């Protein structure tokens, strides 16, 4: 029978590993997040949050105390767009981004670009300017998605993005075709547990 492993016990000492609390609404299990993040830190792991940013100030403040990094999605700057596309309000997301940036917990902003919904150059430029003006030019802004050709990458960087995420399918294809043999291409790249 497998024995449970405490956070960090399965990894070599000094490994630079993270424990990520992600999309399933980390704010609904904040007590667990805080406890697990503290235990992870005690074992040398770095707890990070991946969030839509739609949360109240007090819970975010509590989480910030135990986190090393925070990534928040910013889908645009139009309250109507937010309401229509996400069913959420924009103001709490902007407040969360400002709060995370003030705390200095390595905030990162990701703008998930959805072709035809929020990929107009004016919309992207507005996001880039808001991030630079409100939370500072040193806070990374990543444009994620909507990349269909090389010129999309150039455009995003010209607008001020620190990086452009090309997407998992492209990344997987690059990994797949860098292997010298067809047999290696179908084998998992994950280390075996044996």
Buried (B, 14 or more C-beta within 10 A) or exposed (E): EEEEEEBBEEBEEEEEBEBEBEEEEBBEEBEEBBEBBEBBBEBBBBBBBBBBBBBEEEBBEBBBEBBBBBBBBBBBBBEEBBEEBBEBEBEBBBBBBEBBBEBEBBBBBBBBBBEEBBBEEEBBEBBBEBBBEEBEEEBBBBBBBBBEEEEBBEBBEEBBBBBBBBEEEEEEEEEEEEEEEEEEEEEEEEEEEE
